[in-house]
Amino acid sequence: MSRVTLAQWQMLAAVVDHGGFSRAAEAVHKSPSTLNHAVHKLEEQLGVAVLEPVGRQVRLTEAGEMLLRRARQLLENADSLEDVASRLAEGLEAEIVLAIDQIFPPDALARALEAFSSAYPYVRVQLHETVLNGGVEMLQDGHADLLVTGLGARGYLGEPLVTVRFIAVAHPDHPLHRLDRELDLRDLEQHRQLVVRDSALRQSQDSGWLKAEQRWTVSHLDTSIDMLGRNLGFAWIPETRIRDGLAAGRLKPLPLSAGGVREIPIQLIHRDLDRAGPATRAMAQHLRDSVAACMAT
């Protein structure tokens, strides 16, 4: 039996996607007879009917559905292979896109971007400061080359990058501090919690303790920190973001009996390590190096 070609699977997919031979022919710039011949030849080679008529249109048979589902994976892999070859031929990327969760230490991020810019001054960088599932969504949609996140991303493998400590804090004059004793969750329920909104468009989620009767939800971590400084609520904030405020006495850790400090492991995830160009790989290394340098100081 002669082998079915990728081109035949592509033509079958076009017929299915466009609802018939005529529309598919217009879309792929081939004649209907060419598509018809390719699909019938495919059926002969496989010994299985993949299409059946429904009025003036056609639809997949049960066997055709299973086969085309597998074939689409082959087509996608073939496209990826061609893309890898194209990137290798072109060399350096013109632009890389980063999705970095706002909880990532800002000093480490600034250090990584500065080092990358020195090594690759002509590569454009798009930085998206995300929250929770926002970065994962960008990665899954193919809109980010690198993701730094505190969440797992289904279908992707990440590498540990750094662990971020969150501290429950409020202004020194906040009513919770005036209680002048160890606090529990019942104390927090009576006061306003400041929460940063998930930046995902489809699958947003809440994270952390969210039982306060009053809650303000903001879009950026810096807004939450500013409101803390204005004595407008309490929140769990990454220690690296408020180190100066704690040292200066503008913010004060809440004396919780439990849960006052949380540790969130952050990981680095490539959209596709095999397809990553030299600039993307370099950025990943600079992120690793910057974290190590910041931890050492």
C-alpha positions in Angstrom: 0.0 0.0 0.0 1.4 3.4 -1.0 1.7 5.9 1.8 -0.8 8.7 2.5 0.9 12.1 2.1 0.6 15.1 4.4 -0.8 17.0 1.5 -3.7 14.5 1.3 -4.4 15.0 5.0 -4.2 18.8 4.6 -6.8 18.6 1.7 -9.1 16.4 3.8 -8.8 18.9 6.7 -9.6 21.8 4.4 -12.8 20.0 3.1 -14.0 19.4 6.6 -13.1 22.8 7.9 -14.8 24.6 5.0 -17.8 22.4 4.8 -17.3 21.0 1.3 -15.1 20.7 -1.7 -16.1 24.0 -3.4 -15.4 26.2 -0.4 -12.3 24.4 0.4 -11.0 24.7 -3.1 -11.4 28.5 -2.9 -9.6 28.6 0.5 -6.6 26.5 -0.5 -6.4 27.7 -4.2 -6.9 24.3 -5.7 -9.7 23.0 -8.0 -12.6 21.0 -6.4 -11.7 18.0 -8.6 -8.1 18.0 -7.2 -9.4 17.9 -3.7 -12.0 15.3 -4.6 -9.4 13.1 -6.2 -7.0 13.5 -3.2 -9.7 12.5 -0.7 -10.9 9.5 -2.7 -7.3 8.4 -3.2 -6.8 8.6 0.5 -9.8 6.5 1.1 -8.5 3.9 -1.4 -5.1 3.8 0.3 -6.6 3.4 3.8 -9.4 1.1 2.8 -11.8 3.2 5.0 -14.4 5.8 4.1 -13.6 9.1 5.8 -16.4 11.3 4.3 -20.1 10.7 3.8 -22.6 13.0 1.9 -25.2 15.0 3.9 -27.3 16.9 1.4 -25.0 19.0 -0.7 -22.3 18.9 1.9 -20.1 16.2 3.4 -19.2 15.2 6.9 -16.7 12.9 8.5 -17.6 9.3 9.2 -16.8 8.0 12.7 -13.6 6.5 11.4 -12.8 9.7 9.6 -13.1 11.7 12.8 -10.6 9.6 14.6 -8.2 9.5 11.7 -8.4 13.3 11.1 -7.9 14.0 14.7 -4.6 12.0 14.6 -3.7 13.6 11.3 -4.1 17.1 12.7 -1.4 16.3 15.2 0.9 15.3 12.4 0.1 18.5 10.5 0.8 20.6 13.5 4.1 18.8 14.2 5.1 19.3 10.5 4.3 23.0 10.8 6.4 23.2 14.0 9.2 21.5 12.3 9.2 24.0 9.4 9.0 26.8 11.9 12.0 25.5 13.7 14.0 25.3 10.4 12.9 28.8 9.5 14.0 30.2 12.8 17.4 28.4 12.5 17.8 29.8 9.0 16.9 33.4 10.1 19.1 33.2 13.2 18.3 35.8 15.9 14.7 36.6 16.8 13.5 40.2 16.2 11.4 40.2 19.3 10.6 38.1 22.4 7.5 38.2 24.6 7.7 37.7 28.3 4.8 37.1 30.7 6.1 37.7 34.2 3.9 37.4 37.2 3.9 40.6 39.3 5.1 38.7 42.4 8.5 38.0 40.7 11.2 40.1 42.5 11.4 43.5 40.6 15.2 43.8 41.3 15.8 40.5 39.6 13.7 41.4 36.7 15.4 44.7 36.2 18.8 43.1 36.4 17.9 40.4 33.8 16.5 43.0 31.4 19.5 45.2 31.7 21.9 42.3 31.1 19.9 41.1 28.2 19.8 44.5 26.6 23.6 44.8 26.8 24.0 41.5 25.0 21.1 41.8 22.5 20.5 45.6 22.1 18.5 45.2 18.8 16.1 42.5 20.0 12.7 44.0 21.1 11.2 42.9 24.4 7.5 42.8 25.1 7.0 42.5 28.9 3.5 41.6 30.2 3.1 41.9 34.0 0.5 39.3 34.7 -1.4 38.0 37.7 -2.2 34.3 38.5 -3.7 32.6 35.4 -3.1 35.6 33.1 0.4 34.5 32.2 -0.6 30.9 31.8 -3.3 31.9 29.4 -0.9 33.9 27.3 1.5 30.9 27.2 -1.3 28.5 26.2 -2.6 30.9 23.5 0.9 31.1 22.0 1.3 34.8 22.9 4.4 34.4 25.2 7.8 32.9 24.6 8.7 32.7 28.3 6.5 32.6 31.4 7.5 33.3 35.0 4.7 32.1 37.3 3.7 30.8 40.6 1.2 28.4 39.0 1.5 25.3 37.0 0.6 25.3 33.3 -1.1 22.2 32.0 0.9 20.6 29.2 4.1 22.4 30.0 7.2 21.6 32.1 8.7 24.4 34.2 12.0 24.7 36.1 12.2 26.1 39.7 13.4 29.7 39.6 12.9 31.3 43.1 10.7 31.1 46.1 8.8 34.3 47.0 7.8 35.0 50.6 4.5 36.7 51.1 3.9 38.7 54.4 0.5 39.8 55.8 1.0 43.5 56.4 -0.9 46.7 57.2 -0.1 50.3 58.1 1.3 50.7 61.6 -1.9 52.7 62.6 -4.3 50.1 61.2 -7.0 49.0 63.7 -5.6 45.4 63.6 -2.3 46.6 65.1 -4.1 48.6 67.7 -5.5 45.3 69.2 -2.0 44.8 70.5 -2.2 41.0 70.6 -1.9 37.9 68.4 -4.4 37.8 65.6 -6.5 35.0 64.1 -8.7 34.8 61.0 -11.8 36.0 62.8 -10.0 39.3 63.4 -9.2 39.7 59.7 -12.8 39.1 58.7 -13.9 42.4 60.2 -11.5 44.5 58.0 -10.8 45.3 54.4 -8.6 43.0 52.4 -6.7 44.3 49.4 -6.5 41.7 46.5 -4.9 41.8 43.1 -7.2 40.8 40.2 -6.3 37.8 38.1 -5.3 39.1 34.6 -6.7 36.1 32.8 -9.5 36.7 30.4 -11.1 33.3 30.4 -10.1 31.4 33.6 -9.5 33.9 36.3 -9.3 32.7 39.9 -9.1 34.1 43.4 -6.0 33.2 45.4 -5.2 33.2 49.1 -7.4 34.0 52.1 -10.5 35.9 50.9 -13.0 35.8 53.7 -12.9 39.4 54.7 -16.4 41.0 54.5 -14.9 44.0 52.9 -12.6 43.5 49.9 -11.1 45.8 47.3 -9.8 44.2 44.1 -7.1 46.1 42.1 -5.3 45.4 38.9 -1.7 45.9 40.0 0.4 44.9 43.0 1.8 48.5 43.2 -1.8 49.8 43.7 -2.3 47.5 46.6 1.0 48.6 48.2 0.1 52.2 47.7 -3.3 51.6 49.4 -1.5 49.8 52.3 0.6 52.9 52.8 -2.6 55.0 53.0 -4.0 52.7 55.7 -6.8 51.5 53.5 -6.6 47.8 54.3 -4.4 44.8 54.8 -2.9 42.3 52.3 -0.4 39.6 51.7 2.5 41.1 49.7 5.8 39.7 48.4 8.5 40.6 50.9 10.8 41.9 48.0 8.1 44.5 47.1 7.9 46.0 50.6 11.3 45.6 52.1 12.0 49.3 52.2 8.5 50.0 53.6 9.0 47.5 56.4 12.5 48.9 57.2 11.2 52.5 57.2 8.2 51.5 59.4 5.6 52.5 56.8 4.3 49.0 56.9 4.2 46.4 59.7 3.6 42.7 59.6 0.4 41.5 61.2 1.0 39.3 64.3 -1.1 36.4 63.0 -1.1 33.2 65.0 -0.7 31.2 61.8 -0.5 32.0 58.1 1.2 35.4 58.4 4.0 34.3 56.1 3.5 32.2 52.9 6.1 30.8 50.5 5.2 30.6 46.8 7.6 28.7 44.4 8.1 30.5 41.1 9.0 28.6 38.0 10.2 29.5 34.5 8.4 27.9 31.5 9.3 28.0 27.8 6.5 28.0 25.3 8.6 25.6 23.2 12.2 25.0 24.2 13.0 23.3 20.9 11.8 26.2 18.9 13.3 28.9 21.2 15.9 31.1 19.4 19.1 32.3 20.9 17.6 35.5 22.3 14.8 33.6 24.1 17.3 31.2 25.6 19.6 34.0 26.6 16.7 35.8 28.4 15.9 32.6 30.3 19.5 32.4 31.4 19.6 36.1 32.5 16.5 35.5 34.6 18.2 32.5 36.3 21.4 34.5 36.8 19.6 37.6 38.1 17.7 35.6 40.7 21.0 34.0 41.9 22.7 37.4 42.1 19.8 38.9 44.1 19.7 36.0 46.5 23.4 36.4 47.1 23.2 40.1 48.1 
